[in-house]
Amino acid sequence: MLAKYNLKMPHSVFSGEDALENICGILEENQVKHLAVFTDQGIRGAGLLEAPMARVEESGVDTVILDDLPAEPTYAEAQKLVDQCKACGADFIMAVGGGSVMDTAKLASILMTDEYGIKELLDTPTRAKKCIKTLMIPTTAGTGSEATPNAIVAVPEKQLKVGIVNTEMIADYVILDAVMIKNLPRKIAAATGVDALAHAIECWTSNKANPFSDIFAIQALDMILNNIEKACDDPDAMDAKNQMQIASFYAGIAITASGTTAVHALSYPLGGKYHIAHGVSNAILLAPVMRFNSEHPAVKERLAVAYDRCCHENKTCTTVDEKAAWMIARLEAIVKHLDIPTSLKEFGVPAEDLEGLVESGMQVQRLLVNNMRPVTADDARKLYQEIM
């Protein structure tokens, strides 16, 4: 656990019933003249942009909508939107979407006045400074991108996803309104929900865990474990959806104060090479990696504490071993209930790709160093073999 730690958070967060109504006030407060709205065509096609844009139109602000962004974008694809934003002369950015949309908007917020671009930030992420304020409105519960200083982009030449981390990218404003996730397809709700679950339990068991991150990680873990299935299964379960949205935000804060571990590290090659959705990649690896990690005494103890906090049913486990095993079994049960694949066979990943996966996964030392139990190349190989 860290001996020194800090907490950085968005400036203002609005949540609860009709939280979208705060858009006009935010635009007025910042005397916005030219607004750039980052989204994607899937969000527009699903009608999710309509409610936020109705508030924007009330304000009378000149607006450009930037929606030419694919799922899981490469750094070059994200750069296209950044360039469009620079060209339109925006003085404020609003992002309405999932992780990729918010990540790209955050990158734009620190590149508006610079001649270099995202590619240069892959090696020197902290060189850029914020030039324009941002409002994040997540449409999943989820990625936690609305709370973090991270932006994830695919790097095709490395067949890997890379995280650009710069605290200047932390959002200025966040709106969490459960109406934005009410009609989210179950498949997307499940994958993004398990992503938030991974954030919470990884930060809770991270080498960088600390009193600040623990507050948010354990609360997020409790809320997700006890709401994710209902939130995904029942379109009308608005309380569960609201709980998931807040929990996703809390887990994002935990990332900012702590950091994810080997689940995320080993999942990045799966997205980078095979374009497996980020949440699905994490879901496939979640139980295997946590089972591996639970052989470390400190992780086992933390899982036992999590059981005491998060198990709301009749508590039958009494020993640390039993409690840790229950937590891992609960992770497996959630992934199974949500019909998320647990094997790479379903994505056509050939056995001969194993060594390439190991090599790519071991490159993600930024996250592997957070894992309490050290991960060697042989450990990574065994973990990948388990899911192939």
ZAMARGU-4260 file (C-alpha; in steps of 0.2 Angstrom, whole numbers, plus 5000, padded with zeros to 4 digits):
<rodrens>
0) 5000/5000/5000 | 5006/5017/4996 | 5014/5028/5010 | 5010/5044/5000 | 4995/5047/4990
5) 4984/5060/4982 | 4966/5062/4975 | 4961/5072/4960 | 4943/5073/4955 | 4932/5082/4942
10) 4928/5100/4948 | 4909/5098/4948 | 4898/5082/4947 | 4879/5082/4945 | 4869/5067/4948
15) 4851/5061/4952 | 4835/5064/4944 | 4835/5076/4929 | 4854/5079/4931 | 4854/5084/4912
20) 4846/5100/4917 | 4862/5107/4923 | 4869/5108/4905 | 4862/5126/4902 | 4870/5132/4919
25) 4887/5125/4915 | 4887/5133/4898 | 4881/5149/4905 | 4894/5149/4919 | 4908/5147/4907
30) 4901/5159/4894 | 4902/5146/4880 | 4901/5153/4863 | 4907/5138/4852 | 4903/5121/4859
35) 4911/5105/4852 | 4900/5089/4856 | 4910/5073/4855 | 4900/5057/4852 | 4898/5043/4840
40) 4886/5037/4827 | 4880/5023/4838 | 4875/5036/4851 | 4866/5047/4838 | 4857/5032/4830
45) 4851/5026/4847 | 4843/5043/4851 | 4854/5046/4866 | 4861/5063/4860 | 4843/5070/4859
50) 4841/5074/4878 | 4858/5083/4880 | 4856/5092/4864 | 4839/5099/4869 | 4847/5107/4883
55) 4861/5114/4873 | 4848/5121/4860 | 4840/5130/4875 | 4856/5139/4878 | 4858/5145/4860
60) 4876/5141/4859 | 4884/5138/4842 | 4887/5119/4841 | 4897/5107/4831 | 4894/5089/4833
65) 4909/5077/4830 | 4904/5059/4828 | 4916/5051/4816 | 4923/5039/4829 | 4924/5020/4828
70) 4923/5009/4843 | 4940/5006/4851 | 4949/5019/4840 | 4967/5019/4835 | 4977/5035/4840
75) 4976/5040/4821 | 4956/5039/4821 | 4955/5048/4838 | 4967/5062/4830 | 4955/5065/4816
80) 4942/5071/4829 | 4954/5081/4838 | 4959/5090/4822 | 4941/5093/4818 | 4939/5101/4835
85) 4954/5112/4833 | 4947/5118/4816 | 4930/5123/4822 | 4937/5135/4835 | 4928/5127/4850
90) 4929/5135/4867 | 4921/5121/4877 | 4919/5102/4874 | 4905/5091/4879 | 4907/5072/4877
95) 4891/5061/4876 | 4896/5043/4875 | 4906/5028/4882 | 4924/5027/4886 | 4931/5030/4868
100) 4921/5046/4865 | 4926/5053/4882 | 4944/5048/4880 | 4945/5057/4863 | 4937/5072/4870
105) 4949/5073/4885 | 4964/5071/4872 | 4956/5086/4862 | 4956/5096/4878 | 4975/5096/4880
110) 4979/5097/4862 | 4969/5112/4855 | 4983/5124/4854 | 4998/5112/4851 | 5006/5107/4835
115) 5010/5089/4841 | 4996/5076/4842 | 4991/5060/4851 | 5005/5050/4843 | 5018/5061/4853
120) 5009/5058/4869 | 5011/5040/4868 | 5029/5042/4874 | 5027/5059/4883 | 5010/5060/4890
125) 5012/5073/4903 | 5019/5086/4890 | 5002/5093/4886 | 4992/5105/4897 | 4973/5108/4897
130) 4968/5122/4885 | 4949/5120/4885 | 4936/5114/4899 | 4926/5098/4897 | 4909/5091/4902
135) 4908/5072/4902 | 4891/5064/4901 | 4893/5045/4901 | 4881/5033/4891 | 4887/5017/4900
140) 4891/5012/4917 | 4906/5008/4913 | 4922/5014/4909 | 4924/5027/4923 | 4932/5038/4910
145) 4922/5053/4916 | 4933/5052/4932 | 4950/5047/4926 | 4965/5056/4919 | 4967/5041/4906
150) 4964/5040/4888 | 4965/5023/4880 | 4970/5021/4861 | 4974/5007/4850 | 4992/5007/4843
155) 4991/4995/4828 | 5010/4994/4825 | 5011/4987/4843 | 4995/4977/4841 | 4991/4984/4859
160) 4981/4997/4867 | 4990/5010/4876 | 4985/5021/4891 | 4989/5040/4890 | 4989/5046/4908
165) 4989/5065/4911 | 4980/5073/4926 | 4976/5088/4915 | 4963/5077/4906 | 4952/5076/4922
170) 4935/5082/4917 | 4929/5099/4924 | 4911/5094/4924 | 4902/5077/4925 | 4884/5073/4923
175) 4878/5056/4929 | 4860/5054/4923 | 4853/5036/4923 | 4841/5041/4909 | 4856/5040/4898
180) 4859/5021/4901 | 4840/5016/4903 | 4839/5008/4885 | 4857/5002/4884 | 4858/4985/4876
185) 4861/4971/4888 | 4876/4965/4880 | 4884/4983/4881 | 4878/4986/4899 | 4886/4969/4904
190) 4903/4972/4896 | 4904/4990/4903 | 4897/4985/4920 | 4911/4971/4922 | 4924/4984/4916
195) 4919/4994/4931 | 4919/4979/4942 | 4937/4975/4937 | 4941/4993/4941 | 4935/4992/4958
200) 4942/4975/4963 | 4959/4978/4955 | 4961/4995/4963 | 4956/4987/4980 | 4969/4974/4978
205) 4983/4985/4969 | 5000/4989/4976 | 4995/5007/4975 | 4980/5005/4986 | 4978/5018/4999
210) 4966/5026/5011 | 4959/5038/4997 | 4957/5024/4984 | 4950/5012/4996 | 4935/5022/5001
215) 4929/5023/4982 | 4935/5006/4977 | 4926/4996/4991 | 4910/5006/4989 | 4910/5004/4970
220) 4913/4985/4973 | 4899/4984/4985 | 4887/4993/4974 | 4892/4984/4958 | 4891/4966/4965
225) 4874/4969/4972 | 4866/4979/4957 | 4875/4974/4941 | 4863/4959/4936 | 4847/4968/4940
230) 4853/4983/4930 | 4857/4973/4915 | 4842/4962/4915 | 4828/4974/4919 | 4826/4989/4908
235) 4815/4998/4921 | 4827/4995/4936 | 4831/5013/4937 | 4838/5012/4955 | 4850/4998/4950
240) 4855/5008/4935 | 4858/5024/4945 | 4868/5013/4957 | 4879/5006/4943 | 4882/5023/4936
245) 4888/5031/4952 | 4898/5015/4956 | 4907/5016/4939 | 4911/5034/4943 | 4918/5029/4960
250) 4928/5015/4952 | 4935/5028/4940 | 4940/5039/4955 | 4949/5024/4963 | 4959/5022/4947
255) 4965/5040/4948 | 4970/5037/4966 | 4977/5019/4964 | 4978/5009/4948 | 4972/4994/4939
260) 4983/4978/4939 | 4986/4962/4929 | 4968/4960/4923 | 4969/4976/4913 | 4987/4974/4908
265) 4984/4957/4900 | 4968/4962/4892 | 4976/4976/4882 | 4983/4964/4868 | 4966/4956/4866
270) 4958/4973/4861 | 4973/4979/4852 | 4976/4963/4841 | 4959/4955/4840 | 4947/4970/4843
275) 4938/4961/4857 | 4928/4974/4867 | 4938/4981/4882 | 4925/4976/4895 | 4924/4958/4887
280) 4943/4956/4887 | 4943/4961/4906 | 4928/4949/4910 | 4937/4934/4902 | 4953/4937/4912
285) 4944/4943/4928 | 4942/4927/4938 | 4958/4919/4932 | 4969/4933/4937 | 4960/4936/4953
290) 4962/4918/4957 | 4981/4919/4953 | 4982/4935/4964 | 4973/4927/4978 | 4988/4916/4982
295) 4997/4931/4988 | 4992/4933/5007 | 4989/4952/5006 | 4977/4950/4991 | 4968/4935/5000
300) 4966/4946/5016 | 4959/4960/5005 | 4947/4949/4996 | 4941/4943/5014 | 4938/4961/5019
305) 4928/4963/5003 | 4917/4948/5007 | 4913/4955/5024 | 4908/4972/5016 | 4899/4966/5000
310) 4891/4949/5004 | 4873/4955/5009 | 4866/4937/5010 | 4868/4925/5024 | 4886/4925/5028
315) 4892/4907/5029 | 4910/4909/5026 | 4921/4911/5041 | 4939/4909/5036 | 4950/4920/5025
320) 4952/4906/5012 | 4933/4903/5011 | 4929/4922/5010 | 4942/4924/4996 | 4935/4909/4987
325) 4917/4916/4988 | 4923/4933/4980 | 4931/4924/4965 | 4916/4913/4963 | 4905/4928/4964
330) 4915/4936/4949 | 4913/4920/4939 | 4894/4919/4943 | 4891/4937/4937 | 4901/4935/4921
335) 4891/4918/4917 | 4874/4926/4922 | 4878/4941/4910 | 4882/4929/4895 | 4899/4936/4893
340) 4912/4924/4884 | 4925/4916/4895 | 4936/4909/4882 | 4946/4916/4867 | 4940/4902/4856
345) 4924/4912/4853 | 4935/4925/4845 | 4945/4913/4834 | 4961/4917/4843 | 4973/4903/4837
350) 4984/4893/4849 | 5000/4898/4839 | 4997/4917/4845 | 5001/4913/4863 | 5019/4919/4863
355) 5014/4935/4854 | 5001/4938/4868 | 5013/4935/4881 | 5026/4947/4874 | 5013/4960/4871
360) 5005/4958/4889 | 5022/4959/4897 | 5025/4976/4889 | 5011/4984/4900 | 5022/4986/4914
365) 5013/5002/4919 | 4999/4991/4926 | 5009/4975/4930 | 5019/4984/4943 | 5003/4987/4952
370) 4999/4969/4954 | 5003/4963/4972 | 5008/4946/4966 | 5022/4948/4953 | 5018/4942/4935
375) 5032/4934/4926 | 5031/4929/4907 | 5028/4911/4912 | 5013/4917/4924 | 5006/4927/4909
380) 5008/4912/4898 | 4998/4901/4910 | 4985/4914/4912 | 4982/4916/4893 | 4983/4897/4891
385) 4969/4895/4904 | 4957/4906/4893 | 4962/4899/4876
</rodrens>
